[in-house]
Amino acid sequence: MYLALYRKYRPKSFDEVIGQEHITSTLINQVKTGQIGHAYLFTGSRGTGKTSCAKIFAKAMNCASTKNGSPCGNCEVCNSLDDPSNIDILEIDAASNNGVNEIRELREKIKYSPINAKYKVYIIDEVHMLTDSAFNALLKTLEEPPKHAVFILATTEVYKLPATILSRCMRFDFRLVETALLEEHLKNIFNKEGIKYDEPSINAIAHAGEGSVRDTLSIADCVIAFSGENVNINKTLEILGSSDKKIVSELALKIIGHDLGGVLEVINDIYSSGKNLTSIGKEITIHFKNLLTIKNCKNYEKLLNVSSETLQELILQSEQVSTENLLIFMQKFSGIEAELKYAISPKTLIEITALECASLDNQKKN
């Protein structure tokens, strides 16, 4: 049975977690000093490592011989916690167990000491899905937990949690992972899997992941399934439904140059090639944002993760357009992203928006 990449390469130690050093270093120090709190809140976008870190931390605080703050994976405690039937680390999905009765049952069981471990750890995933009554029941437990109990709450929507819950937890905010780190992670995995690849493919997959490690690896799985053991940019773009960056750049150039006929020709070429037009709004918005970055940031080279050749093209384009017009372009194209998904004719919507932008009066290029 094939095991998805995001499951196969799920971190088993803090060293394997990427892009969250501000969190892992703190958790490692707590494990080393033995200063374990009773309630933690892990919040952030999907696929950034919240549940993985919760599981690693739960094992590490119980491990008999930790390695640099991470579980050793070999001791008797680690082996017992790896057993799916163990009840010392309990992972609860709040999306399907969100009622007050489930939390009351948890409160009844929490008083019993762990069997093999030092701490009994409750990982409550998607905790924002709990009902108001369930939150009230949980609050009582968080106020007066047994010494052996540790709660790790994970959520993507922290604003839905009551302030009374937030005030009783040590909060950790997980960041979106930088594209460069995702690219390096992909390369390591592809090398281990014996997958051949080119740099543009790695870059395209990492960008499509949008800072989520899980999303990035899920996309990589789809690309590998389509391409086999030889991943190239053409096949990658087919799976992503994205347009070649050169085509997006060409469309931007026609808009900047007020070439209405050229705008229609480029969009028609994109449409005829079978590319996903719903992604154009997003891609062209990112392109204009890159131009805006070059015009207004001194350290734009560090902010833009592009090749030197692409950077030179962007610099040339940025000199031909004003900051004011770029802001308008971004506003118009980002405004139709949601509409494109449900539009009867995405091509027409893209054409109207692009022509409106191309028809704007020239402004001072500052």
Contacts in CASP RR format, 6 or more apart in sequence:
PFRMAT RR
TARGET T0000
AUTHOR 0000-0000-0000
METHOD contacts of the structure
MODEL  1
MYLALYRKYRPKSFDEVIGQEHITSTLINQVKTGQIGHAYLFTGSRGTGK
TSCAKIFAKAMNCASTKNGSPCGNCEVCNSLDDPSNIDILEIDAASNNGV
NEIRELREKIKYSPINAKYKVYIIDEVHMLTDSAFNALLKTLEEPPKHAV
FILATTEVYKLPATILSRCMRFDFRLVETALLEEHLKNIFNKEGIKYDEP
SINAIAHAGEGSVRDTLSIADCVIAFSGENVNINKTLEILGSSDKKIVSE
LALKIIGHDLGGVLEVINDIYSSGKNLTSIGKEITIHFKNLLTIKNCKNY
EKLLNVSSETLQELILQSEQVSTENLLIFMQKFSGIEAELKYAISPKTLI
EITALECASLDNQKKN
4 217 0 8 1.000
4 218 0 8 1.000
4 221 0 8 1.000
5 189 0 8 1.000
5 193 0 8 1.000
5 217 0 8 1.000
5 218 0 8 1.000
5 220 0 8 1.000
5 221 0 8 1.000
6 213 0 8 1.000
6 214 0 8 1.000
6 217 0 8 1.000
6 218 0 8 1.000
6 221 0 8 1.000
9 189 0 8 1.000
9 217 0 8 1.000
10 52 0 8 1.000
11 17 0 8 1.000
11 49 0 8 1.000
11 52 0 8 1.000
11 53 0 8 1.000
11 56 0 8 1.000
12 56 0 8 1.000
12 71 0 8 1.000
12 73 0 8 1.000
13 56 0 8 1.000
13 67 0 8 1.000
13 70 0 8 1.000
13 71 0 8 1.000
14 24 0 8 1.000
14 27 0 8 1.000
14 28 0 8 1.000
14 53 0 8 1.000
14 56 0 8 1.000
14 60 0 8 1.000
14 68 0 8 1.000
14 69 0 8 1.000
14 70 0 8 1.000
15 68 0 8 1.000
15 70 0 8 1.000
17 24 0 8 1.000
17 49 0 8 1.000
17 52 0 8 1.000
17 53 0 8 1.000
17 56 0 8 1.000
18 177 0 8 1.000
18 181 0 8 1.000
18 182 0 8 1.000
18 185 0 8 1.000
18 213 0 8 1.000
19 175 0 8 1.000
19 177 0 8 1.000
19 178 0 8 1.000
19 181 0 8 1.000
20 48 0 8 1.000
20 49 0 8 1.000
20 53 0 8 1.000
20 174 0 8 1.000
20 175 0 8 1.000
20 177 0 8 1.000
22 175 0 8 1.000
23 42 0 8 1.000
23 53 0 8 1.000
23 172 0 8 1.000
23 174 0 8 1.000
24 53 0 8 1.000
26 172 0 8 1.000
27 53 0 8 1.000
27 56 0 8 1.000
27 57 0 8 1.000
27 60 0 8 1.000
27 172 0 8 1.000
28 60 0 8 1.000
28 68 0 8 1.000
28 69 0 8 1.000
28 70 0 8 1.000
30 36 0 8 1.000
30 37 0 8 1.000
30 61 0 8 1.000
31 57 0 8 1.000
31 60 0 8 1.000
31 61 0 8 1.000
31 66 0 8 1.000
31 69 0 8 1.000
31 70 0 8 1.000
32 66 0 8 1.000
32 69 0 8 1.000
34 61 0 8 1.000
36 61 0 8 1.000
36 119 0 8 1.000
36 150 0 8 1.000
37 150 0 8 1.000
37 170 0 8 1.000
38 142 0 8 1.000
38 145 0 8 1.000
38 149 0 8 1.000
38 150 0 8 1.000
38 151 0 8 1.000
39 142 0 8 1.000
39 145 0 8 1.000
39 150 0 8 1.000
39 151 0 8 1.000
39 152 0 8 1.000
39 153 0 8 1.000
39 168 0 8 1.000
39 169 0 8 1.000
39 170 0 8 1.000
40 54 0 8 1.000
40 57 0 8 1.000
40 150 0 8 1.000
40 151 0 8 1.000
40 152 0 8 1.000
40 153 0 8 1.000
40 169 0 8 1.000
40 170 0 8 1.000
40 171 0 8 1.000
40 172 0 8 1.000
41 153 0 8 1.000
41 154 0 8 1.000
41 155 0 8 1.000
41 158 0 8 1.000
41 161 0 8 1.000
41 165 0 8 1.000
41 166 0 8 1.000
41 169 0 8 1.000
41 170 0 8 1.000
41 171 0 8 1.000
41 172 0 8 1.000
42 50 0 8 1.000
42 51 0 8 1.000
42 53 0 8 1.000
42 54 0 8 1.000
42 152 0 8 1.000
42 153 0 8 1.000
42 154 0 8 1.000
42 155 0 8 1.000
42 172 0 8 1.000
42 174 0 8 1.000
43 50 0 8 1.000
43 154 0 8 1.000
43 155 0 8 1.000
43 156 0 8 1.000
43 158 0 8 1.000
43 171 0 8 1.000
43 172 0 8 1.000
43 173 0 8 1.000
43 174 0 8 1.000
44 50 0 8 1.000
44 155 0 8 1.000
44 156 0 8 1.000
44 158 0 8 1.000
44 173 0 8 1.000
44 174 0 8 1.000
44 175 0 8 1.000
45 156 0 8 1.000
45 174 0 8 1.000
45 176 0 8 1.000
45 211 0 8 1.000
45 212 0 8 1.000
46 156 0 8 1.000
46 212 0 8 1.000
46 214 0 8 1.000
46 215 0 8 1.000
47 212 0 8 1.000
47 213 0 8 1.000
47 214 0 8 1.000
47 215 0 8 1.000
48 174 0 8 1.000
48 175 0 8 1.000
48 176 0 8 1.000
48 177 0 8 1.000
48 211 0 8 1.000
48 212 0 8 1.000
48 213 0 8 1.000
49 174 0 8 1.000
49 213 0 8 1.000
49 214 0 8 1.000
50 154 0 8 1.000
50 174 0 8 1.000
51 91 0 8 1.000
51 123 0 8 1.000
51 125 0 8 1.000
51 154 0 8 1.000
53 174 0 8 1.000
54 123 0 8 1.000
54 152 0 8 1.000
54 154 0 8 1.000
55 89 0 8 1.000
55 91 0 8 1.000
55 123 0 8 1.000
56 70 0 8 1.000
56 71 0 8 1.000
57 152 0 8 1.000
58 81 0 8 1.000
58 89 0 8 1.000
58 119 0 8 1.000
58 121 0 8 1.000
58 123 0 8 1.000
58 150 0 8 1.000
58 152 0 8 1.000
59 71 0 8 1.000
59 73 0 8 1.000
59 78 0 8 1.000
59 81 0 8 1.000
59 89 0 8 1.000
60 66 0 8 1.000
60 69 0 8 1.000
60 70 0 8 1.000
60 71 0 8 1.000
61 118 0 8 1.000
61 119 0 8 1.000
61 121 0 8 1.000
61 150 0 8 1.000
62 71 0 8 1.000
62 77 0 8 1.000
62 81 0 8 1.000
62 88 0 8 1.000
62 89 0 8 1.000
62 114 0 8 1.000
62 117 0 8 1.000
62 118 0 8 1.000
62 119 0 8 1.000
62 121 0 8 1.000
63 71 0 8 1.000
63 72 0 8 1.000
63 73 0 8 1.000
63 75 0 8 1.000
63 77 0 8 1.000
63 78 0 8 1.000
64 72 0 8 1.000
64 75 0 8 1.000
64 76 0 8 1.000
64 77 0 8 1.000
64 78 0 8 1.000
65 72 0 8 1.000
65 74 0 8 1.000
65 75 0 8 1.000
66 72 0 8 1.000
71 78 0 8 1.000
71 81 0 8 1.000
72 78 0 8 1.000
73 79 0 8 1.000
73 82 0 8 1.000
76 116 0 8 1.000
77 116 0 8 1.000
77 117 0 8 1.000
80 86 0 8 1.000
80 88 0 8 1.000
80 115 0 8 1.000
80 116 0 8 1.000
80 117 0 8 1.000
81 88 0 8 1.000
81 89 0 8 1.000
81 116 0 8 1.000
81 117 0 8 1.000
86 115 0 8 1.000
86 116 0 8 1.000
87 115 0 8 1.000
88 114 0 8 1.000
88 115 0 8 1.000
88 116 0 8 1.000
88 117 0 8 1.000
88 119 0 8 1.000
88 120 0 8 1.000
88 121 0 8 1.000
89 117 0 8 1.000
89 120 0 8 1.000
89 121 0 8 1.000
89 123 0 8 1.000
90 120 0 8 1.000
90 121 0 8 1.000
90 122 0 8 1.000
90 123 0 8 1.000
91 123 0 8 1.000
91 125 0 8 1.000
92 102 0 8 1.000
92 106 0 8 1.000
92 122 0 8 1.000
92 123 0 8 1.000
92 124 0 8 1.000
92 125 0 8 1.000
93 125 0 8 1.000
93 126 0 8 1.000
94 124 0 8 1.000
94 125 0 8 1.000
94 126 0 8 1.000
94 127 0 8 1.000
94 128 0 8 1.000
94 129 0 8 1.000
94 130 0 8 1.000
95 125 0 8 1.000
95 126 0 8 1.000
95 129 0 8 1.000
98 129 0 8 1.000
98 130 0 8 1.000
98 131 0 8 1.000
98 134 0 8 1.000
99 130 0 8 1.000
99 131 0 8 1.000
99 133 0 8 1.000
99 134 0 8 1.000
100 131 0 8 1.000
100 133 0 8 1.000
100 134 0 8 1.000
100 136 0 8 1.000
100 137 0 8 1.000
102 134 0 8 1.000
103 130 0 8 1.000
103 134 0 8 1.000
103 137 0 8 1.000
103 138 0 8 1.000
103 141 0 8 1.000
104 137 0 8 1.000
106 122 0 8 1.000
106 138 0 8 1.000
106 141 0 8 1.000
107 137 0 8 1.000
107 140 0 8 1.000
107 141 0 8 1.000
110 120 0 8 1.000
110 122 0 8 1.000
110 141 0 8 1.000
110 145 0 8 1.000
110 146 0 8 1.000
110 149 0 8 1.000
111 146 0 8 1.000
112 120 0 8 1.000
113 120 0 8 1.000
113 148 0 8 1.000
114 120 0 8 1.000
114 148 0 8 1.000
118 148 0 8 1.000
119 148 0 8 1.000
119 149 0 8 1.000
119 150 0 8 1.000
120 146 0 8 1.000
120 148 0 8 1.000
120 149 0 8 1.000
120 150 0 8 1.000
121 149 0 8 1.000
121 150 0 8 1.000
121 151 0 8 1.000
121 152 0 8 1.000
122 149 0 8 1.000
122 150 0 8 1.000
122 151 0 8 1.000
122 152 0 8 1.000
123 152 0 8 1.000
123 154 0 8 1.000
124 130 0 8 1.000
124 151 0 8 1.000
124 152 0 8 1.000
124 153 0 8 1.000
124 154 0 8 1.000
125 154 0 8 1.000
126 154 0 8 1.000
126 155 0 8 1.000
126 156 0 8 1.000
127 153 0 8 1.000
127 154 0 8 1.000
127 155 0 8 1.000
127 161 0 8 1.000
128 155 0 8 1.000
128 156 0 8 1.000
128 157 0 8 1.000
128 158 0 8 1.000
128 160 0 8 1.000
128 161 0 8 1.000
130 138 0 8 1.000
135 161 0 8 1.000
135 162 0 8 1.000
135 164 0 8 1.000
135 165 0 8 1.000
138 165 0 8 1.000
139 162 0 8 1.000
139 164 0 8 1.000
139 165 0 8 1.000
139 168 0 8 1.000
141 149 0 8 1.000
141 151 0 8 1.000
142 151 0 8 1.000
142 165 0 8 1.000
142 168 0 8 1.000
142 169 0 8 1.000
143 168 0 8 1.000
145 151 0 8 1.000
151 169 0 8 1.000
153 161 0 8 1.000
153 165 0 8 1.000
153 169 0 8 1.000
155 161 0 8 1.000
158 166 0 8 1.000
158 171 0 8 1.000
176 210 0 8 1.000
176 211 0 8 1.000
176 212 0 8 1.000
177 211 0 8 1.000
177 212 0 8 1.000
177 213 0 8 1.000
178 211 0 8 1.000
179 203 0 8 1.000
179 206 0 8 1.000
179 207 0 8 1.000
179 211 0 8 1.000
179 305 0 8 1.000
180 305 0 8 1.000
182 206 0 8 1.000
182 209 0 8 1.000
182 211 0 8 1.000
182 213 0 8 1.000
182 216 0 8 1.000
183 202 0 8 1.000
183 203 0 8 1.000
183 206 0 8 1.000
185 213 0 8 1.000
185 216 0 8 1.000
186 202 0 8 1.000
186 205 0 8 1.000
186 206 0 8 1.000
186 216 0 8 1.000
186 217 0 8 1.000
186 220 0 8 1.000
187 197 0 8 1.000
187 202 0 8 1.000
189 217 0 8 1.000
189 220 0 8 1.000
190 196 0 8 1.000
190 197 0 8 1.000
190 202 0 8 1.000
190 220 0 8 1.000
190 231 0 8 1.000
193 224 0 8 1.000
194 229 0 8 1.000
195 224 0 8 1.000
195 228 0 8 1.000
195 229 0 8 1.000
195 230 0 8 1.000
195 231 0 8 1.000
196 229 0 8 1.000
196 230 0 8 1.000
196 231 0 8 1.000
197 230 0 8 1.000
197 231 0 8 1.000
197 232 0 8 1.000
198 231 0 8 1.000
198 232 0 8 1.000
198 233 0 8 1.000
200 233 0 8 1.000
200 236 0 8 1.000
201 223 0 8 1.000
201 231 0 8 1.000
201 232 0 8 1.000
201 233 0 8 1.000
201 235 0 8 1.000
201 236 0 8 1.000
203 305 0 8 1.000
204 233 0 8 1.000
204 236 0 8 1.000
204 237 0 8 1.000
204 240 0 8 1.000
204 242 0 8 1.000
205 216 0 8 1.000
205 219 0 8 1.000
205 220 0 8 1.000
205 223 0 8 1.000
205 236 0 8 1.000
205 240 0 8 1.000
206 216 0 8 1.000
208 215 0 8 1.000
208 216 0 8 1.000
208 219 0 8 1.000
208 240 0 8 1.000
208 242 0 8 1.000
209 215 0 8 1.000
209 216 0 8 1.000
209 219 0 8 1.000
219 239 0 8 1.000
219 240 0 8 1.000
222 239 0 8 1.000
223 231 0 8 1.000
223 235 0 8 1.000
223 236 0 8 1.000
223 239 0 8 1.000
223 240 0 8 1.000
224 231 0 8 1.000
226 235 0 8 1.000
226 238 0 8 1.000
226 239 0 8 1.000
227 235 0 8 1.000
227 236 0 8 1.000
227 239 0 8 1.000
237 243 0 8 1.000
237 244 0 8 1.000
237 275 0 8 1.000
240 276 0 8 1.000
240 279 0 8 1.000
241 275 0 8 1.000
241 276 0 8 1.000
241 279 0 8 1.000
242 275 0 8 1.000
242 276 0 8 1.000
242 279 0 8 1.000
242 283 0 8 1.000
243 270 0 8 1.000
243 275 0 8 1.000
243 276 0 8 1.000
243 279 0 8 1.000
243 280 0 8 1.000
243 283 0 8 1.000
245 310 0 8 1.000
247 266 0 8 1.000
247 269 0 8 1.000
247 270 0 8 1.000
247 275 0 8 1.000
248 280 0 8 1.000
248 283 0 8 1.000
248 284 0 8 1.000
248 287 0 8 1.000
249 287 0 8 1.000
249 313 0 8 1.000
249 314 0 8 1.000
249 317 0 8 1.000
250 266 0 8 1.000
251 263 0 8 1.000
251 266 0 8 1.000
251 267 0 8 1.000
251 270 0 8 1.000
251 280 0 8 1.000
251 284 0 8 1.000
251 354 0 8 1.000
252 284 0 8 1.000
252 287 0 8 1.000
252 288 0 8 1.000
252 291 0 8 1.000
252 317 0 8 1.000
253 317 0 8 1.000
254 261 0 8 1.000
254 262 0 8 1.000
254 263 0 8 1.000
254 265 0 8 1.000
254 266 0 8 1.000
254 354 0 8 1.000
254 358 0 8 1.000
255 263 0 8 1.000
255 329 0 8 1.000
255 354 0 8 1.000
255 357 0 8 1.000
255 358 0 8 1.000
256 317 0 8 1.000
256 320 0 8 1.000
256 321 0 8 1.000
256 325 0 8 1.000
257 320 0 8 1.000
257 358 0 8 1.000
258 358 0 8 1.000
258 359 0 8 1.000
258 360 0 8 1.000
258 362 0 8 1.000
259 358 0 8 1.000
260 355 0 8 1.000
260 358 0 8 1.000
260 359 0 8 1.000
263 351 0 8 1.000
263 354 0 8 1.000
263 355 0 8 1.000
263 358 0 8 1.000
264 351 0 8 1.000
264 355 0 8 1.000
267 347 0 8 1.000
267 350 0 8 1.000
267 351 0 8 1.000
267 354 0 8 1.000
270 277 0 8 1.000
270 280 0 8 1.000
271 277 0 8 1.000
271 347 0 8 1.000
277 340 0 8 1.000
277 346 0 8 1.000
277 347 0 8 1.000
277 350 0 8 1.000
278 340 0 8 1.000
278 341 0 8 1.000
278 346 0 8 1.000
280 340 0 8 1.000
280 350 0 8 1.000
281 333 0 8 1.000
281 334 0 8 1.000
281 336 0 8 1.000
281 337 0 8 1.000
281 340 0 8 1.000
281 350 0 8 1.000
281 353 0 8 1.000
282 333 0 8 1.000
282 334 0 8 1.000
282 337 0 8 1.000
284 329 0 8 1.000
284 333 0 8 1.000
285 329 0 8 1.000
285 330 0 8 1.000
285 333 0 8 1.000
285 334 0 8 1.000
285 337 0 8 1.000
288 326 0 8 1.000
288 329 0 8 1.000
288 330 0 8 1.000
288 333 0 8 1.000
289 330 0 8 1.000
290 304 0 8 1.000
290 306 0 8 1.000
290 314 0 8 1.000
291 314 0 8 1.000
291 317 0 8 1.000
291 318 0 8 1.000
291 321 0 8 1.000
291 326 0 8 1.000
292 318 0 8 1.000
292 323 0 8 1.000
292 326 0 8 1.000
292 327 0 8 1.000
292 330 0 8 1.000
293 300 0 8 1.000
293 303 0 8 1.000
293 304 0 8 1.000
294 300 0 8 1.000
294 304 0 8 1.000
294 314 0 8 1.000
294 315 0 8 1.000
294 318 0 8 1.000
295 318 0 8 1.000
295 323 0 8 1.000
295 326 0 8 1.000
295 366 0 8 1.000
296 323 0 8 1.000
297 303 0 8 1.000
301 311 0 8 1.000
304 311 0 8 1.000
304 314 0 8 1.000
306 314 0 8 1.000
319 365 0 8 1.000
320 365 0 8 1.000
321 365 0 8 1.000
322 362 0 8 1.000
322 363 0 8 1.000
322 364 0 8 1.000
322 365 0 8 1.000
322 366 0 8 1.000
323 366 0 8 1.000
324 363 0 8 1.000
325 357 0 8 1.000
325 360 0 8 1.000
325 363 0 8 1.000
328 357 0 8 1.000
328 360 0 8 1.000
329 357 0 8 1.000
332 353 0 8 1.000
332 356 0 8 1.000
332 357 0 8 1.000
333 353 0 8 1.000
333 357 0 8 1.000
336 349 0 8 1.000
336 350 0 8 1.000
336 353 0 8 1.000
339 349 0 8 1.000
340 346 0 8 1.000
340 349 0 8 1.000
340 350 0 8 1.000
343 349 0 8 1.000
END
